[in-house]
Amino acid sequence: MVIVGAGEAGTAAAIALREGGWRGRVVLIGNENMLPYERPPLSKAILTEVTDPGPKWLATPERLAELRIDYLQGRNVERIDRAAHTVTVSDGDQLAYERLLLTTGARPRKLSIPASAGSRIATLRTYADALAIRRIIGRGCKVVVIGGGFIGLEVAASAVSRGASVTVLEAGPRLLTRAVPAAMADLIKAKHERSGVRIQTSAIVERIDENEGRSKVVLADRRTHLADIVVVGVGAVPNVELAQAARLAIHNGIVVDETLTTSDPHIFAAGDSCSFPHRLYDERIRLEAWRNAQRQGAAAAANMLGANRPYEDVPWFWSDQYDETLQIAGRCRPEDVAVARSLGAKGQLFFYLTPRGRLVAACGFGSLGAIAKEIRWAEIMIGRRLAPNPEALADPTVNIKTLLV
Ligand SMILES: Cc1cc2nc3c(=O)[nH]c(=O)nc-3n(C[C@H](O)[C@H](O)[C@H](O)COP(=O)(O)OP(=O)(O)OC[C@H]3O[C@@H](n4cnc5c(N)ncnc54)[C@H](O)[C@@H]3O)c2cc1C
């Protein structure tokens, strides 16, 4: 069993293979020169804590040894030979596989604008990226974040909490256009503005110049922003090149079926790098979410061992914004009907029902305790394809749990 990519999904898969009873060799290959670690803290604790808390490991050397997982660290897989069932690693070594799992993740999308060599531009995907940002943000420092998505906003919240002066430039008409309904995005925007972050929407960045040791961000409308660091958070692209060179099917990620099998029955894929069909939706989806990566990794491992089980978990995502949490379960479309439920000072929820009344998504923003509980019940309802009464959903005196029947 060979796994390419030692992130959330790959490491979960390696552990699950052992837990699933596989006794043969498990090889986990990662091109980062460190033990596997969690990415969510990179935009949170690693930036906000006064002293760097260090990476949050997914597995210690002792755990890897105990599970007999051969971890090849700092090695890139260059080639898959599907006919010979081998992969070639950067040092030229060839490894044979019986089953291969691709968990190659995603990388930050680059801005396609001119930027002068001296400007300080960062993206955030790895621990090294987080350290580079962490070294600069601090009291009196000017940070410009390009992109009002989750990562950009988490960086903004972390930088402002360290005393930096922060501006977020979003090209779209509002924040979080891809993932969050407008009403929820407005609440999050208000939270950022109360915390001192300046937000400009419809802000098209034209180029980034160097200006006496600082970066000058020039907008299409000629406004400019000086920054000690520009953090670009404009989405991620799946790492599909290895799979593509091996002629596996690709469509917004490595194409897998509901059992996470690629177009080659001996090769599986999971996590941010794959797109998959889901019984709840009539389109192929690709998620960039921590829990999905972890659970898909484990599900792929089970199927590599022959379980042949479809992956059916309801999509779920969380983001920390200051002392509040944002959680989203399911997926909604523009035609879905929104039902608001206020939790007063504890937060706000929105439920999304199809025109025929089926609950397909829920999102909440507020205190962790209140939001997590309600989203958990909503997630169960979404998974069961229930059509709860909208009036009851809107009424905070009705316990959501009672709508499950
Ligand atoms: C800053 C940040 C904050 C986040 N916060 C949240 C959050 O709050 N909530 C949430 O739900 N999700 C969050 N996420 C998303 C979550 O971390 C990802 O969905 C998850 O890490 C994806 O796991 P993965 O294993 O698919 O990919 P990755 O974790 O990216 O792992 C893929 C690994 O494969 C390696 N690799 C690629 N190609 C090769 C090759 N050819 N050979 C060897 N190795 C290779 C890559 O270098 C990488 O180490 C965050 C992500 C980031 C970057």
The ligand as an ORCA input file, in Angstrom:
! r2SCAN-3c Opt
* xyz 0 1
  C      -3.894     27.799      6.347
  C      -4.998     26.786      6.249
  C      -6.035     26.806      7.164
  C      -7.070     25.886      7.075
  N      -8.089     25.953      7.972
  C      -9.125     25.106      7.869
  C     -10.217     25.185      8.765
  O     -10.259     26.035      9.655
  N     -11.243     24.296      8.617
  C     -11.244     23.344      7.641
  O     -12.213     22.568      7.557
  N     -10.211     23.240      6.774
  C      -9.158     24.094      6.860
  N      -8.116     24.006      5.981
  C      -8.163     22.985      4.917
  C      -7.525     21.671      5.340
  O      -6.341     21.887      6.039
  C      -7.278     20.859      4.087
  O      -8.551     20.567      3.538
  C      -6.515     19.579      4.349
  O      -5.227     19.848      4.826
  C      -6.400     18.770      3.055
  O      -5.696     17.614      3.309
  P      -5.021     16.793      2.121
  O      -4.332     15.648      2.770
  O      -5.977     16.573      1.038
  O      -3.923     17.778      1.517
  P      -2.623     18.439      2.213
  O      -2.852     18.597      3.688
  O      -2.330     19.631      1.403
  O      -1.513     17.334      1.995
  C      -0.998     17.007      0.734
  C       0.470     16.710      0.880
  O       0.944     16.043     -0.283
  C       2.196     16.575     -0.645
  N       2.458     16.239     -2.049
  C       1.864     16.738     -3.160
  N       2.358     16.148     -4.282
  C       3.289     15.245     -3.870
  C       4.140     14.341     -4.549
  N       4.153     14.251     -5.881
  N       4.991     13.576     -3.820
  C       4.995     13.664     -2.456
  N       4.199     14.500     -1.759
  C       3.351     15.285     -2.451
  C       1.997     18.061     -0.369
  O       3.203     18.780     -0.303
  C       1.306     17.978      1.011
  O       2.255     17.838      2.029
  C      -7.057     24.909      6.049
  C      -6.007     24.885      5.123
  C      -4.992     25.813      5.212
  C      -3.874     25.785      4.202
*
